[in-house]
Amino acid sequence: MRLRHIEVFNAVMHTGSVSAAARLINISQPAVSRTLQHAELQLGFALFQRSKGRLAPTSEALALLPHMEKLFAQLEEVQRLADSLRKGRDSDELRIASVLALSHEVLPRALAQFKQKHPHVSVSLQSLHSPQIVSALMMQEADVGFVLSNVQQASLQQESLARVPMVCVVPKGMLPPFKLRAGSLSLDDLTGVPTISLDAQDPIGMLLSQLTRESSAGLDHFVTVQTYHTALAMAHHGLGVAMVDGCTALSADHSKVDVLPLAPGLQVPVNAIRAVSQPQSLLVKAITREMQKVLAAQL
């Protein structure tokens, strides 16, 4: 099948009629019909049967559909990459992808300093999970990414910006004062206390899960969440102790919670990543330096 066949097949499968498919891909109805006939002729079997004014896919078409959708998704990725390459020529635009933990406090402070030095630059920011940031950089949909993990990807270059301590965010009144006066909290201090867990597939969640397994503490995992700021929100509402990174803890409301370092000390890396194939622009260098300065000042 040719690319045009795939496009028409996909349009008919999703709309159920020749007329709707023609409107979707902006060609005439006869062109849709001819393309379908040509595709069926090449394949040697029917793709659709007409039923009550609509086109019903045959069993062969249904078997082809998952593979056609993969091909169509790849075609869309090619188009997205072409669009990104075209937009990337604009030197007055900086495209950033960042994990949410850095998007609330650290990145806005860095961008405030960046804007003073580069007032005419347009910035676009995507708050994504680390795997999505890697994908965005590889697809050249972002110029730089900021993550709280080490990224093992040959096509990406990584620069260390800081190491951030893990902290415990404790709802007021949940722990006795003598434990808070110690200045830090161990997992043993949290035995029997409701805790907010991070997804074990998350880099920080994985570290905490390993630490918990190596400890003899009996933690009461009240709820498991996927983002650090969700864990922080849960602590703000008194639902349990959240163990989060120091960047997320910058957003803590100290009238509602106490923030203490986790002992023994556990740190996570803050890294800037970018595609090796793309030369590092002056704007990427500039925002990376501002991020480094803010991290050093705040943490």
Solvent accessible surface area in square Angstrom, and as a share of the most:
residue,aa,sasa,rsa
1,M,73,0.33
2,R,149,0.55
3,L,113,0.56
4,R,106,0.39
5,H,7,0.03
6,I,10,0.05
7,E,47,0.21
8,V,0,0.00
9,F,0,0.00
10,N,17,0.09
11,A,1,0.01
12,V,1,0.00
13,M,35,0.16
14,H,114,0.51
15,T,32,0.19
16,G,10,0.10
17,S,18,0.12
18,V,18,0.10
19,S,36,0.23
20,A,22,0.17
21,A,0,0.00
22,A,5,0.04
23,R,176,0.64
24,L,108,0.54
25,I,31,0.16
26,N,136,0.70
27,I,36,0.18
28,S,61,0.39
29,Q,92,0.41
30,P,76,0.48
31,A,22,0.17
32,V,0,0.00
33,S,38,0.25
34,R,150,0.55
35,T,21,0.12
36,L,13,0.06
37,Q,118,0.52
38,H,69,0.31
39,A,1,0.01
40,E,42,0.19
41,L,145,0.72
42,Q,93,0.41
43,L,51,0.26
44,G,67,0.65
45,F,73,0.30
46,A,49,0.38
47,L,0,0.00
48,F,19,0.08
49,Q,117,0.52
50,R,165,0.60
51,S,57,0.37
52,K,202,0.86
53,G,55,0.53
54,R,130,0.47
55,L,20,0.10
56,A,40,0.31
57,P,51,0.32
58,T,14,0.08
59,S,83,0.53
60,E,74,0.33
61,A,0,0.00
62,L,96,0.48
63,A,68,0.53
64,L,44,0.22
65,L,38,0.19
66,P,68,0.43
67,H,114,0.51
68,M,10,0.04
69,E,73,0.33
70,K,132,0.56
71,L,81,0.40
72,F,46,0.19
73,A,49,0.38
74,Q,105,0.47
75,L,61,0.30
76,E,91,0.41
77,E,75,0.34
78,V,99,0.57
79,Q,105,0.47
80,R,104,0.38
81,L,57,0.28
82,A,45,0.35
83,D,38,0.20
84,S,9,0.06
85,L,87,0.43
86,R,136,0.50
87,K,108,0.46
88,G,42,0.40
89,R,204,0.74
90,D,73,0.38
91,S,89,0.57
92,D,79,0.41
93,E,48,0.21
94,L,1,0.01
95,R,22,0.08
96,I,1,0.01
97,A,0,0.00
98,S,0,0.00
99,V,13,0.08
100,L,65,0.33
101,A,3,0.02
102,L,0,0.00
103,S,15,0.10
104,H,90,0.40
105,E,41,0.18
106,V,0,0.00
107,L,0,0.00
108,P,60,0.37
109,R,85,0.31
110,A,0,0.00
111,L,39,0.19
112,A,53,0.41
113,Q,78,0.35
114,F,3,0.01
115,K,129,0.55
116,Q,136,0.61
117,K,118,0.50
118,H,53,0.24
119,P,75,0.47
120,H,164,0.73
121,V,29,0.17
122,S,70,0.45
123,V,55,0.32
124,S,50,0.32
125,L,73,0.36
126,Q,71,0.31
127,S,54,0.35
128,L,43,0.21
129,H,92,0.41
130,S,19,0.12
131,P,100,0.63
132,Q,90,0.40
133,I,0,0.00
134,V,24,0.14
135,S,56,0.36
136,A,4,0.03
137,L,1,0.00
138,M,93,0.41
139,M,28,0.13
140,Q,32,0.14
141,E,40,0.18
142,A,7,0.05
143,D,39,0.20
144,V,1,0.01
145,G,0,0.00
146,F,0,0.00
147,V,0,0.00
148,L,4,0.02
149,S,11,0.07
150,N,86,0.44
151,V,25,0.14
152,Q,161,0.72
153,Q,65,0.29
154,A,103,0.80
155,S,49,0.32
156,L,16,0.08
157,Q,89,0.40
158,Q,70,0.31
159,E,58,0.26
160,S,74,0.48
161,L,13,0.06
162,A,25,0.20
163,R,133,0.49
164,V,0,0.00
165,P,45,0.28
166,M,2,0.01
167,V,12,0.07
168,C,0,0.00
169,V,0,0.00
170,V,1,0.00
171,P,7,0.05
172,K,104,0.44
173,G,76,0.73
174,M,53,0.24
175,L,9,0.05
176,P,54,0.34
177,P,87,0.55
178,F,125,0.52
179,K,47,0.20
180,L,44,0.22
181,R,180,0.66
182,A,78,0.60
183,G,42,0.41
184,S,36,0.23
185,L,0,0.00
186,S,33,0.21
187,L,10,0.05
188,D,89,0.46
189,D,38,0.20
190,L,0,0.00
191,T,72,0.42
192,G,58,0.56
193,V,20,0.11
194,P,40,0.25
195,T,0,0.00
196,I,2,0.01
197,S,20,0.13
198,L,14,0.07
199,D,33,0.17
200,A,58,0.45
201,Q,158,0.70
202,D,24,0.12
203,P,48,0.30
204,I,0,0.00
205,G,2,0.02
206,M,111,0.49
207,L,63,0.31
208,L,16,0.08
209,S,34,0.22
210,Q,87,0.39
211,L,34,0.17
212,T,30,0.18
213,R,175,0.64
214,E,124,0.55
215,S,36,0.23
216,S,110,0.71
217,A,14,0.11
218,G,46,0.44
219,L,23,0.11
220,D,68,0.35
221,H,95,0.42
222,F,117,0.49
223,V,43,0.25
224,T,85,0.50
225,V,10,0.06
226,Q,119,0.53
227,T,32,0.19
228,Y,20,0.08
229,H,23,0.10
230,T,53,0.31
231,A,0,0.00
232,L,6,0.03
233,A,45,0.35
234,M,50,0.22
235,A,0,0.00
236,H,42,0.19
237,H,145,0.65
238,G,35,0.34
239,L,71,0.35
240,G,0,0.00
241,V,0,0.00
242,A,0,0.00
243,M,9,0.04
244,V,0,0.00
245,D,0,0.00
246,G,5,0.05
247,C,0,0.00
248,T,0,0.00
249,A,10,0.08
250,L,49,0.25
251,S,32,0.21
252,A,11,0.09
253,D,52,0.27
254,H,117,0.52
255,S,90,0.58
256,K,98,0.42
257,V,0,0.00
258,D,33,0.17
259,V,45,0.26
260,L,14,0.07
261,P,67,0.42
262,L,3,0.02
263,A,31,0.24
264,P,102,0.64
265,G,73,0.70
266,L,35,0.17
267,Q,86,0.38
268,V,1,0.01
269,P,16,0.10
270,V,0,0.00
271,N,2,0.01
272,A,6,0.05
273,I,1,0.00
274,R,36,0.13
275,A,9,0.07
276,V,83,0.48
277,S,86,0.55
278,Q,75,0.33
279,P,120,0.75
280,Q,52,0.23
281,S,51,0.33
282,L,144,0.72
283,L,23,0.11
284,V,6,0.03
285,K,88,0.37
286,A,22,0.17
287,I,0,0.00
288,T,1,0.01
289,R,89,0.32
290,E,8,0.03
291,M,0,0.00
292,Q,62,0.28
293,K,114,0.48
294,V,13,0.08
295,L,2,0.01
296,A,82,0.64
297,A,83,0.65
298,Q,72,0.32
299,L,78,0.39
